Amino acid sequence: MKAKIIWLQGVTCNGNSHSFLNLPSLASLLQQFEFLYHPLFPSPLQLMDLHTADFDILVVEGGLKQGWKKGDKDLYELFFHLAQKAKKIVAVGSCAVFGGVFKEFDPTITGVLFDKTKKSKLYEHFFNKTVNIPGCPAHPEWIAFAIENDSFSLDEYHRPKEIFAFTVHSGCTRNEYFEWKVDAKSFGTKEGCLFYEQGCQAPFTHGSCNRILWNEINSKTRSGTPCFGCTEPTFPKTGLFHTKTYMGIPANMPLGVPKRAYLTITGIAKSFQIPRLTRKLIDEN
Amino acid sequence: MRIELLEKIEGEAFLKFQKDKKIITDVKVIFPHYRGIEEILRGRNPWDALVINPRICGICGHAHLQATAMVLESIFQITITQKAQKIREITRFCEIIQNHIKWFYLVIFHELGILYDFTKVHHLIITINKLLALFSGQWPHSSYCVIGGVTCDPTSFEIYQAKTLIRQIKDQFIQLIGELHDPLNLTNDLQKLYHTLQEKELLLVGKSHDRFITFSQDSHVSNIKLLHGQKRKTKLTLIEENEQKRSYAKNVTYNGKYYETGPLARLMQQTDPFIRYFHRRFKDSITTRIIARIYEVSLLIEKIIDHLATIDLSQPSVVESKMQDGTAIISIEAARGSLIHQATIHQGKIETYNIITPTQWNLSNGTSQNPSVIQKAIIGTSDEKIANLIFRSFDICSVCTTH
């Protein structure tokens, strides 16, 4: 028998629903799982029926908020009721995990287990059956992994280490520039690292965006856009296209790297001029 | 009065029906949510809006991204390069195409109970989003349009990849929908749609005011309204937006009148014989509205092919920008019609930001003397299932409307 899934939306933009629809192996996933309710594709139940449904996995997209109308129910109550019945809860997207972007307007919005970095009121109830897949949106293959798999190595925010022990920096095509401390001169170039000037948070953001590519082809940093740290509880910060520095030193170090180590390596790297890395990759005619 | 929940419209809305015996005499649309995007932006660095605004909507966030870049470029008086312009149009057209395909099958075919090949449709959607992400890094929620251009810097290899993908998209689209040359000779899934509407006697339902409006200017459309068959240029300054009781969505009118925006409005301003044929026969009924949306895909595929053939990669991706204070209002075409962003920058921070979404045009709540587009289309219908289909023919976006 197929395991049954309810995909419940809280305070959301639908980004994770649409991201999930990009899953290349969706048809094969649908042979093992049945969506009793999904906000986009055809499914047998209506919102009004969810309360009495028998199911196995609860997928949550969007933040939780008391007083938010969900059909004829209160979102928070509907979530609590379904979460108690679920065998497993998968929180997809940074809103369901930490509260996310709409929390900037309404501080009462929280994730399932977390309210930014703090444990939420619901933590004690559901921590032992919840897996968190943050991201704005979450990558479709990460979501599918969390649905299909039952054993994870979880980090402090209940994120599977199989995806989130890596940094977004890992696999970035600009790594040579990072190693030799060559900055991108502006946006819109193939050359240079975006960490020093353009606000890229990839070296200290947990995620696999450059290992498991987006839409099977690309990533933000590969296309010249800085990483905004969207898998972290601090998302969205302010000044997102600009690197914060103290006396010329980036305020955030690459993950786990002591400032002294970073400064030493930077000093040495910058003392060399590597012509191949300071020129255009393709000469202009 | 009867209140019904309308779901799977990128969120939900409540519909308040008034009936006289069986006939619907009035309908009001209530959006119960508000997420505060315009408040979140206040006081922030303008650049941050490029990350916040795509999060308005999971299905047309890319249009919000480009609208944001455009309104800020308008305030900072920046003209982007032709290369950046073309790349932006390619990715925005991809977003519109994937939206139309999803809506045509997941919403319309589902609603009408027509069977379709999900695997083929899904593969087409994935291929379109792949072409989009080739330039934008990812879809949904890219921020690759920045003030002054685009962050990507493609080589002719990426253009070659894009050309391969758009050929695949075109082939897959024709395999599903059929060739769209002759309105009298529909084939494949478009023929199935037409026959189903015919069998169910739905060809003529959902007619509204037959008034259309578009505010944007790009390689596909102009800022034109159609009233009694007369074309006139539109001005963003003549838009009125008013708050409503009990709903978070605001009403919008142009010169006091409600107009339909979206693919049908965009195609009615052109002299395309394919859509003109259906409009002559069925006016602005659901038939013409549905066919316009899917037919637009074929036009946008050709635009993308053309842009890929004519893009000049030697131009810069980004031109330098300097922030300055000021106010601007712009419009860009999103899948569902003209999307309007307005911003005021004061002392380098966002002072106000206002967004008018296409669904607000189509789903305003008017009065009995001055009914809105949706009210005009629904009133007189006796069957709620048909009313539901008429609603969905406008391709409603709740999350956009409840930004």
Interface residues (C-beta under 8 A of the other chain):
Chain A: Q9 V11 T12 C13 N14 G15 N16 S17 H18 S19 L21 N22 P24 L26 A27 P39 L40 F41 P42 Q46 L47 M48 W68 K69 K70 G71 D72 V101 F102 E104 F105 D106 C136 P137 S186 F187 G188 T189 K190 C209 W214 N215 E216 I217 N218 S219 K220 T221 R222 S223 G224 T225 F228 C230 P236 T238 G239 L240 F241 H242 I282 E284 N285
Chain B: L5 E7 K8 E10 G11 E12 P32 H33 R35 G36 I37 E39 I40 R44 N45 W47 D48 L50 V51 I52 R55 I56 C57 G58 I59 G61 A84 K102 L106 H110 F118 T119 H122 I125 I126 N129 K130 L132 A133 L134 F135 S136 G137 Q138 W139 P140 H141 S142 S143 Y144 V146 G148 G149 V150 T151 C152 D153 T155 Q161 S314 P316 S317 V318 E320 V399
